[in-house]
């Protein structure tokens, strides 16, 4: 089982940047990929970006060009560098992880709040 802890959220002005972190602990040897999801107030949780153990990345269209996902394998930590933040980026950002065995359920962190004021 994997435990995930996010950090790095906060309140910023539009156009500013934030870097989110997600540290994994527990049985991390079985991890295949980790990622970030965004949940705006009153909305569903949407995919933002993911990264595999090998470093392959995938982004949702709204994140392309502004957000960068990266991994520090030695620290079992992924990051989400968010630049040029917009008011619509406001919400809770959740980290998830998926094992190599796809029948294993994903793990989720508790989320970190990002508020962007225009």
C-alpha positions in Angstrom: 0.0 0.0 0.0 1.2 3.5 -0.9 0.6 6.7 1.2 0.8 10.0 -0.6 1.3 13.4 0.9 0.9 16.6 -1.1 2.3 20.0 -0.3 3.0 23.4 -1.9 -0.4 24.8 -2.4 -1.3 28.4 -1.5 -2.8 31.6 -2.6 -1.3 33.6 -5.5 -2.2 36.2 -8.0 -2.9 35.4 -11.6 0.3 35.0 -13.6 2.3 33.8 -10.7 3.7 30.3 -10.1 3.5 27.5 -7.6 5.3 24.2 -7.3 3.4 21.3 -5.8 5.1 18.2 -4.3 3.8 14.7 -3.6 5.8 12.3 -1.6 5.1 8.6 -1.7 5.8 6.2 1.1 5.1 2.6 1.8 5.3 -0.1 -0.9 6.6 2.2 -3.7 8.5 -0.6 -5.6 5.3 -1.6 -7.4 4.5 1.9 -8.7 4.0 2.3 -12.4 3.0 6.0 -12.6 2.0 8.9 -10.5 0.0 11.9 -11.4 -2.0 15.1 -10.5 -5.7 15.8 -10.7 -7.5 19.1 -10.2 -10.9 19.6 -8.6 -12.5 23.0 -8.9 -15.2 24.0 -6.5 -18.4 22.2 -7.3 -16.8 20.3 -10.2 -15.5 16.8 -10.8 -11.9 15.8 -10.4 -10.0 16.2 -13.7 -6.7 14.8 -14.9 -3.8 17.3 -15.1 -0.6 15.3 -15.7 1.1 12.0 -15.1 4.6 10.6 -15.2 5.8 7.0 -15.3 8.7 5.5 -13.4 10.7 5.7 -16.7 9.9 9.5 -16.9 7.4 9.5 -19.7 4.9 12.3 -19.2 1.3 13.0 -20.3 -0.6 16.2 -19.9 -4.2 17.4 -20.2 -4.7 20.1 -22.8 -5.2 23.0 -20.3 -1.9 22.1 -18.7 0.3 21.9 -21.8 2.8 24.7 -22.0 2.1 26.0 -18.5 2.6 23.0 -16.2 5.5 20.6 -15.9 5.5 17.3 -14.0 8.7 15.8 -12.9 10.0 13.1 -10.6 12.8 12.6 -8.1 13.0 8.9 -7.9 15.4 8.9 -5.0 12.9 10.8 -2.9 9.8 9.0 -4.2 8.5 12.4 -4.9 6.8 14.0 -7.9 6.4 17.7 -8.6 4.0 19.9 -10.5 5.5 23.2 -11.6 2.6 25.5 -12.4 3.4 28.8 -14.2 1.1 31.6 -15.5 -1.6 30.5 -13.1 -5.2 31.5 -14.0 -8.3 31.9 -11.8 -9.7 28.7 -13.3 -6.7 26.8 -11.9 -8.2 27.4 -8.4 -9.2 24.2 -6.6 -7.8 21.2 -4.8 -4.9 19.3 -6.4 -4.7 15.7 -5.6 -1.8 13.3 -6.2 -2.5 9.7 -7.3 -0.4 6.6 -7.9 -1.0 3.4 -9.8 0.8 0.2 -9.4 2.1 -1.9 -12.3 -0.6 -4.4 -11.7 -3.6 -2.5 -13.0 -6.1 -4.4 -10.9 -4.6 -2.8 -7.8 -6.7 0.3 -6.8 -5.0 3.7 -7.1 -3.9 5.5 -4.1 -4.8 9.2 -3.4 -3.4 11.9 -1.3 -5.4 14.3 0.9 -5.1 17.2 -1.6 -3.6 20.6 -1.4 -5.5 23.8 -2.0 -4.5 26.3 -4.7 -6.3 29.7 -4.9 -5.5 32.1 -7.8 -6.9 35.6 -7.5 -7.3 37.7 -10.6 
